[in-house]
């Protein structure tokens, strides 16, 4: 044998060549963190950071806008449709309950301002004035164009009560009581 050493054996295959994995080297230090944070390291998808938050704010703003629009529309409808006949009913029943029959009669529609209308009104006024309390039902307003009805309840000392449906008409720019239904 001569003095030449035998050739070195071929290198053994590494796991990275066959599986796509390479063991960490001890000399390189810790492996760098993968982009996307720790969730990306374990295979979970990274959460969308800003886009979802912006969508939530937009949805919230739209919902709040719809609530505000509904409140404004409801207020406008109440003030323009329901409040005028309701206010006329309150004025009328308060005058009757306080015994101001002259002031209450001045509020009635032109059709009832006759001598026979006054006689019927006086009987109605005495009955309402004798009530211990009068409450107007704000949910009973039914307006159709220039006519409306509103209910009020008279409570008497003997625990009896009477519900009256007051008819009103829009006449001379005001809502005026014009009989009962």
C-alpha positions as CSV (number, residue, x, y, z in Angstrom):
1,X,0.0,0.0,0.0
2,X,1.3,3.2,-0.8
3,X,0.9,6.1,1.4
4,X,-2.3,7.6,0.1
5,X,-5.3,7.4,2.3
6,X,-8.5,6.1,0.9
7,X,-11.1,8.6,-0.4
8,X,-13.6,9.9,2.2
9,X,-17.0,8.4,2.2
10,X,-19.8,10.4,0.4
11,X,-21.9,12.7,2.8
12,X,-25.1,11.2,4.1
13,X,-28.3,12.8,2.9
14,X,-29.6,15.6,5.3
15,X,-33.3,15.8,6.4
16,X,-33.6,19.2,4.6
17,X,-32.9,17.6,1.3
18,X,-35.5,14.9,1.6
19,X,-38.2,16.5,3.8
20,X,-37.8,20.3,3.3
21,X,-36.8,20.7,7.0
22,X,-33.5,21.8,8.4
23,X,-32.6,21.4,12.0
24,X,-31.7,24.6,13.8
25,X,-28.0,25.2,14.0
26,X,-26.6,25.7,17.4
27,X,-24.1,28.3,16.3
28,X,-26.5,30.7,14.5
29,X,-28.5,31.7,17.7
30,X,-32.3,31.7,18.0
31,X,-34.3,31.5,14.9
32,X,-35.9,34.8,13.7
33,X,-39.6,35.2,14.5
34,X,-41.8,34.6,11.4
35,X,-43.6,37.5,9.9
36,X,-47.1,37.9,11.4
37,X,-46.2,37.2,15.0
38,X,-46.6,34.1,17.2
39,X,-49.9,33.1,15.6
40,X,-48.1,32.7,12.2
41,X,-45.5,30.5,14.0
42,X,-48.1,27.9,14.9
43,X,-49.9,28.0,11.5
44,X,-52.9,30.2,12.4
45,X,-53.8,32.9,9.9
46,X,-52.9,36.4,11.0
47,X,-56.0,38.5,12.0
48,X,-56.8,41.4,9.6
49,X,-55.7,44.3,11.7
50,X,-57.3,47.6,10.6
51,X,-59.9,46.6,7.9
52,X,-62.3,44.9,10.3
53,X,-62.2,47.7,12.8
54,X,-63.0,50.2,10.1
55,X,-66.0,48.2,8.9
56,X,-67.3,48.0,12.5
57,X,-67.1,51.7,12.9
58,X,-68.9,52.3,9.5
59,X,-71.7,49.8,10.5
60,X,-72.0,51.5,13.9
61,X,-72.2,54.9,12.3
62,X,-74.9,53.8,9.9
63,X,-77.0,52.2,12.7
64,X,-76.8,55.3,14.8
65,X,-77.7,57.4,11.8
66,X,-80.8,55.3,11.2
67,X,-81.8,55.6,14.8
68,X,-81.4,59.3,14.8
69,X,-83.4,59.6,11.5
70,X,-86.2,57.5,13.0
71,X,-86.3,59.7,16.1
72,X,-86.4,62.9,14.1
73,X,-89.1,61.6,11.8
74,X,-91.2,60.4,14.8
75,X,-90.9,63.7,16.5
76,X,-91.9,65.6,13.4
77,X,-94.9,63.4,12.9
78,X,-95.9,63.7,16.5
79,X,-95.6,67.5,16.5
80,X,-97.4,68.0,13.2
81,X,-100.0,65.3,13.3
82,X,-100.8,64.2,16.8
83,X,-100.0,67.2,19.0
84,X,-102.4,69.8,17.7
85,X,-105.6,67.8,18.3
86,X,-104.2,66.5,21.6
87,X,-103.4,70.0,22.8
88,X,-106.9,71.2,21.9
89,X,-108.3,68.3,23.9
90,X,-106.2,69.2,26.9
91,X,-107.3,72.8,26.7
92,X,-110.9,71.9,26.4
93,X,-111.0,69.3,29.2
94,X,-109.0,71.5,31.5
95,X,-111.5,74.4,31.1
96,X,-114.4,72.1,31.7
97,X,-112.8,70.5,34.7
98,X,-112.0,73.9,36.2
99,X,-115.6,75.1,35.6
100,X,-114.8,77.6,32.9
101,X,-117.7,76.6,30.7
102,X,-117.8,79.9,28.8
103,X,-114.2,79.5,27.8
104,X,-114.7,75.9,26.9
105,X,-117.9,76.7,24.8
106,X,-115.9,79.4,22.9
107,X,-113.6,76.6,21.7
108,X,-116.3,74.4,20.0
109,X,-116.8,74.3,16.3
110,X,-119.2,76.6,14.5
111,X,-121.8,73.9,14.0
112,X,-122.4,73.6,17.8
113,X,-122.6,77.4,18.4
114,X,-126.4,77.5,18.4
115,X,-128.9,77.9,21.2
116,X,-129.7,74.2,21.1
117,X,-126.1,73.3,20.9
118,X,-125.5,75.4,24.0
119,X,-128.2,73.5,26.0
120,X,-126.6,70.2,25.1
121,X,-123.1,71.5,25.9
122,X,-124.2,72.7,29.4
123,X,-125.3,69.2,30.3
124,X,-122.1,67.7,29.0
125,X,-120.0,70.4,30.8
126,X,-121.7,69.7,34.2
127,X,-121.1,66.0,33.9
128,X,-117.4,66.5,33.1
129,X,-116.9,69.3,35.7
130,X,-118.2,66.9,38.4
131,X,-115.4,64.4,37.7
132,X,-112.7,64.1,40.3
133,X,-110.0,63.8,37.6
134,X,-109.8,63.8,33.9
135,X,-107.0,62.0,31.9
136,X,-106.5,62.3,28.2
137,X,-105.2,59.2,26.4
138,X,-102.3,60.3,24.3
139,X,-102.3,57.0,22.3
140,X,-105.9,57.4,21.3
141,X,-105.4,60.2,18.8
142,X,-106.9,59.2,15.4
143,X,-106.4,62.0,12.8
144,X,-107.8,61.8,9.3
145,X,-107.2,65.0,7.4
146,X,-109.2,67.8,9.0
147,X,-111.0,65.6,11.5
148,X,-109.7,63.8,14.6
149,X,-110.9,61.9,17.6
150,X,-109.2,61.8,21.1
151,X,-110.4,59.8,24.1
152,X,-110.4,61.1,27.6
153,X,-111.5,59.4,30.8
154,X,-113.4,61.1,33.6
155,X,-113.1,59.5,37.1
156,X,-115.7,60.3,39.7
157,X,-115.7,60.0,43.5
158,X,-117.8,56.8,43.6
159,X,-115.0,54.9,41.7
160,X,-117.0,55.1,38.5
161,X,-115.3,56.3,35.3
162,X,-116.5,57.3,31.9
163,X,-114.5,57.3,28.7
164,X,-115.6,59.8,26.1
165,X,-114.4,60.0,22.5
166,X,-114.2,63.7,21.6
167,X,-114.5,64.6,17.9
168,X,-112.4,67.5,16.7
169,X,-112.4,69.4,13.4
170,X,-109.7,71.8,12.0
171,X,-111.6,75.0,11.5
172,X,-110.5,78.6,11.2
173,X,-106.8,77.5,11.7
174,X,-107.5,75.8,15.0
175,X,-108.6,72.3,16.2
176,X,-112.0,72.6,17.8
177,X,-114.1,70.1,19.7
178,X,-117.2,69.2,17.7
179,X,-119.2,66.7,19.7
180,X,-118.6,63.3,21.1
181,X,-118.8,59.9,19.5
